Amino acid sequence: MVAKPPVGILADITIIANAPKRLLASGCGDLIAKMTAVKDWELARDEKGEYFGKYAANLARLSANLIIEESERIGKGDKESVRDVVEALISAGVAAGIAGSSRPCSGSEHLFSHALDILAPNMGLHGEKCGIGAIMMAKLHNLEWERIAISLRNVHAPINASEIGIDPNLIVEAVLLAPQIRPERYTILHKLKLDRESAKNLAKSINVI
């Protein structure tokens, strides 16, 4: 369903800074996941001729890069870094508005997260699962997955299944289920069509399980 963008956003930095740190870390995980979302969008452009908005993609990627580059400062709880995270989250939303879809913000890592919502409901926060998904999808895209994992660790976000209490077998199942969540949204998972063994090897190779 098509929704209208908000006319404005009120975000009290003091309240957010005093909220449980896990919530901010989850927001960081969602932002870092824009790296693989944009990569999936580029893939869909190159292989399926899908519309690709360069400005929207760059804006989403900028939000992700900010979190990666400032991850140590964010992890230390600096109040100004909270403002950076909030601004990056808003910018990512603007990127989706410019693109006319969630493409610059949501790719294979989000499909993985949604698959876990089905297989392991109420286990882990959205951004936590997206961050873990981004590590795996970055590996498939030949991106610097180690840098993503380190950045997530710096902001105190989980980087493996045990840290959010999810059975390793469900991680593998989620990778297999993910492409079916949105068959029309072409991603690296749709291209590679991983089987159970390759999905398990992927998760093990980067210590997600």
FILUMVO-923587 format. One record per residue: x, y, z of N, C-alpha, C, CB in turn. Coordinates in steps of 0.1 Angstrom, whole numbers, plus 2048, in hexadecimal, padded with zeros to 3 digits. Atoms other than C-alpha are relative to their C-alpha. Glycine has a CB too. Layout:
XYZXYZXYZXYZ...
REM end
This chain:
8087F480080080080080980C8007F680080C7F87F480180D8227F77FC80980B7FE8077F28027F77F581183981480680E7FD8067FB80D7FB7F280281785F81780C80280A7F580A8027F67FD7F783786B8267FC80A80B80D8067F88047F77F583587E84780380F7FC8077FD80D7FD7F28038338A484680B8058097F38098037F57FC7F784C8A68628047F580A7FC80C8087FB80A7F786089287B80580780D80B7F77FA7FB7FB7F386589A8A08087F58077F48048097F780A7FA8828878B080780780B80A7FA7F67FA7FA7F588C8918D380D7F88037F77FF80D7F38067FF8B18898D48037FB80F80B8097FB7FD8037F28B38898FA7F87F38047FB80C80A80880C7FC89786F8FE8067F47F97F18027FB7FB80C8078A68598E380E7FC8068028047F17F38037FA8C985C8F37FF7F980D80880D8028038077F38BA8509147F97F37FF7F980A80980880D8028A783390580A7F48017F98007F27F780B8008B581090780A7FF7F47F87F38017F57FF80B8D680E8F37FD7F67F580D7FE80680380A80A8C97EF8E27F88067F47F97F48068097FA80A8AF8048CF8088087F67F58088077F87F88098C981C8C18097F77F880980A8087F78098088E07FF8B77F87F97F58057F580A80980580A8C27F08A57FE8097F47F37FC8068017F680A8BE81089280C8017F77FD80E8067F38008088E280F8888017F47F780C80080A80080C8088DE7EB87C7F88027F37FB7F58088097FE80C8C17F68658078097F67F38068057FA7F68098D681385880C7F97F880580C8077F58068068F57FE8517FB7F67F58097F880A80580980A8DF7E683E7FD8077F27F37FA8058027F980D8DA80182380B7FD7F77FF80F8037F58038098FC7F78167FC7F47F680C7FC80880380C8098EF7D58097F28037F97FE7F480980D7FD8078CC7E38018038087F37F78098097FC7F880C8DC7FC7E88077F67F680980C8037F98098098F27E07DA7F67F77F980A7F780880A8088068D37CB7D47F88087F57F67FA80B8077F78098C27E87C38098027F37FE80E8067F77FF80B8E17EC7AC7FF7F37F880E80380480080D8078DF7C77A47F37FF7F88007F480B80D8008078BA7CA79B8008097F37F48048097FE7F780C8C37E77848087F97F580680D8047F780680A8DF7D47737FA7F47F980D7FD80680480D8058CE7B376F7F17FF7FC8037F580A80E8008038A97BB76D7FB80D7FA7F87FD80D8047F38068A87DE7607F78088087F97FE7F38097F97F78977EB77F80480F8018007F980E7FD7F27FD89581078580A80280C7F38098027F77FE7F58B281C79A80280F80180E7F97FD7FE7F17FD8B483F7AA80D8028067F48058087F27FE7FB8D88497AE80080980C8098067F58007F77F58D08667C57FB7F980D7F880D7FD8068077F48BA8517DC8097F68057F27FA7FC7F780B7FC8D38357DC80C8068088057F87F47F47F97FA8F084D7E57FC80580E80580B7F88057FB7F38DB85C8017FF7F580A7F28077FE80180C7F78D483A81080D7FB8047F77F57FA7F28057FD8F883080D8088098098087FE7F37FA7F67F790385081D7FC7FE80F7FC80E7FC8058037F28EE84883C8077F48067F17FD8007F980C7FB8FE82683E80E8028037FF7F47F67F27FD7FE92183383A80380880C8058077F37FE7F77F491C84D8558007F780D7F480A8018018097F491383186E80D7F88017F47F78007F480980093081B86380D8098048037FB7F27F57F87FD94983886580080580F80180C7F78017FA7F293C8458877FD7F580A7F680B80080580B7F793582389680680080E8027F37FA7F98007F394F8268B27FA80B80980F8027FE8057F57F89428488BD7F27FD80480180D7F780E8037FD91E83C8BB8007F680C7F97FA7F480080A7F692781E8D080480580E80A7F67FC7FC7FA7F49368348EB7F580880780C8097FE80B7F97FA9148458F080080F7FF7FE7FC80E7FF7F180291D8688E57F28057FC80B8047F680D7FB8038FD87C8E57FF8067F17FC80B80A8007FA80E90688E8C47FF7F57F680C8087FE80080B80990A86C8B47F27FB7FF8097F580480E8038018E58658BC7F98087F67F980180E8067F780A8DC8838A88047FB7F280580E8027FB80580D8F187588B7F77F47FC80F7FC80080880C8038DE85488D7F28047FC8007F680C80E7FB8038BC86588D7FF8077F37FB80980B8007F980D8C587B8708027F67F580B80B8007FE80A80A8D285D85D7F47F87FD80C7F780480C8088028B284A8637F58087F87FA7FC80E80A7F780789D8688578058017F180080E8067FB7FF80E8B486B8387FD7F47F880F80380080380C8068AF8478307F17FF7FC8047F480980F7FF80488984C8317FE8097F57F880580C8017F680B88D86A81A8047F97F380980D8027FB80780C8A18548027F57F77FA80C7F780380B80980488383B8017F58097F97FA7F880B80A7F780686C8597FA8048047F27FE80C8097FB7FC80E8818657DD7FF7F57F680F80580180080C8098848427CF7F17FC7FC8077F480680E80580285E83C7D27FE7F28057FD8027F180280E7FB86481B7E380B7FE80B8027F57F57F68027F687980C7FF80D7FA7FB7FA7F680B7F48068068937FF7E680D8048067FF8037F27F37FD7FC8B08147F28027FC80F80280F7FF7FF8037F28A98098167FE7F28047F780980880480D7FD89E7E68148037F67F57F17FF8037FC80A80A8AE7C98027FF7F280680E8037FA80080E7FC8B77A48088017FF80F80B7F97FA7FF8017F18C17AC82C7F380280780B80B80580D7FE7FB89E7B98337F77F47FE7FA80D7FB80880C80288E79B8238047F580A8027FB7F17FB80A7F68A478583A7FA80480D80F8018018057FB7F389879A8587F17FC80080180F80280F80480087379584D7FE7F18017FA8067F380180F7FF8797708498027FB80E80B7F97F77FF8047F188576E86D7F480480880D80780580D7FC7FA8667818777F67F58007FA80D7FA80980B80285376486A8047F38087FE7FC7F17FA80C7FA86A74887680280180F80C7FC7F97FD7FE7F18737568987FA80D8048108008028077F47FC8597708A180580680E7F17FE8007FD7F97F386278A8BC80E7FC8057F67FC80B7F28037FC88777F8BC80980A7F98047F17FC7F77F680589E79C8B77F880C7FA8097FA7F58077F48058967C08AC8038007F080680D8067FF7FF80F8917C988780E8047FB7F680B7FB7F37FB8058B27DC88380B7F680480380D8067F680B7FD8C57C08958017F57F67FD7FA80E80180B80B8B97A687C8058057F37F27FB7FF7FB7FA80D8C07BE85F80F8018007F980E7FE7F27FF8008E37C386B8077F37FE80480680E7FB80E8028EA79E86E7FE7FC7F17F97F680980380380E8DA79A84B80A8077F77F28047FD7F77F88088F07B683E80E7FA7FF80180E8057F38078009107A38488007F57F68037FA80E80080C8099057848357FE8057F17F47F78038027FC80E8F979781680C8087FB7F38097FF7F47F98059187AC81580A7F67FC80680880C7F780B80492C78C8137FC7FB7F27FF7F480A80480480D9177817F680280A7F57F17FD8007FD7F580991C7A37E580F8037FE7F880C8047F27FD8009417A17EB80480E8058067FE7F27FD7F47F99407C08018087FD80C7F38078047F88017F49557C68207F77FC80C80880D8038098047F593F7B183780680180E7FC7F27FD7FA7FF7F39597B28527FF80E80680F7FD7FF8017F27FB9577D88547F280280580380A7F480E7FF7FB9317D58577FF7FA80E7F67FA7F68008077F39357BC87380780880B8067F27FF7F97F87F694E7D28857F880C80480E8047FB8087F57FE9387F08827F47FD8097FB8077F380C8057F891A7DD8908057FD80F7FA7F47FA7FB8037F39307D18AD80380D80880D7F77FF7FC7F37F993C7F58B47F48078068068097F580C7F97FB9188018B87F87F780A7F78047F580680A7F79107E28CE7F47F97FB7FD80780D80B8078068F97D28B58057F17FE7FC8067F27FC80E8018F97AC8B28057FD7F27F47F78037FB80480D90C79B8967FF7F17FE80F8047FF80280E80390277789A7F37FB80680C7F780680D8057FC8E47618A17FE7FF80F7FD7F27FA8018037F28EC7588C57FD80D80880D7FA8058027F37F98EC77D8CF7F280580080980A7FA80E7FD8008C87808C77F77F48037FB8077F380880B7FC8BE75E8D27F97F87F67F780480A80680780C8B674F8B08087F37FD7FF8097F47FA80D8038BD72B8A88078017F27F57F57FF7F97FF80C8D872888D7F97FA7F480D7F980280780680B8C27118787F580A7FA7F97F480580A7F78058A872D87680780B7F87F980780C7F87F68088C37458688017FA7F280E8028067FF80780D8C872C84C7F28007F98057F280180E8018058A27288477FC80E7FB7F67FB80A8047F280489E74E8468078047F380480A80B7F97FD80D8B875182A7F97FA7F580F7FC80180780780B8A57388167F28057FE7FF7F180380D7FB80188374781D80080F7FB7F980080E8007F280388D76B8177FC8047F280E8068038047FC80E88A76C7F17F17FF7FD8087F87F680E8028028677607F47F780B8067FC7F28058087F67F985C77D80A7FB80A7F680980780B8037F680B85D7957EC8067FB7F380480E8037FA80580C8637817CC80380A7F57F77F57FA7FF7F680A8607A07B780C8098027F48087FE7F57F77FD87C7B27C980D7F97FE7FF80680F7F480780489C7A57B880B8048098038027F27F57FE7F78B97A17D080B7F67FD7FC80080F7F680A8018D978E7D37FC7F280380C80380980580D7FC8C67717E37F77FA7F47F780180C80780580C8AF76F7C48097FB7F57F680B7FB7F680380A8CD76E7AE8077F380380A80B7FE7F880B7FC8E17547C17F87F380380980380B80980C7FD8C473D7CB8087F68097FC7F97F37F88087F78D872F7E97F87F380480480780C80780C7FA8D070B7F480480080F8057F37F97FE8007F18D070181980F7FF8047F97F48067F18027FD8F56F681980780D7FE8067F57F77F97F48039017168087FC80B80A7FE8057F28057F67F68EC72C8208077FD80D7F07FF8017FA8047F38FA71983E80F8047FF7FF7F18037F27FD80191E71D83180280F8008057FA7F37FF7F280091874282B80080580F7F58067F88017FB7F290C74884F80C7FC8097F37FB8067F58057F892873385D80D8087FD8027F17FE7F47FA80594374484880280E8068008017F17FF7F27FA93C7668587FC80080F7F880A7F88038017F293475987B7F380580480B80780880E7FD7FC90F76187A7FA7F58087F88047F480480C7F990A73E88680C7F88047F57F77F8
REM end
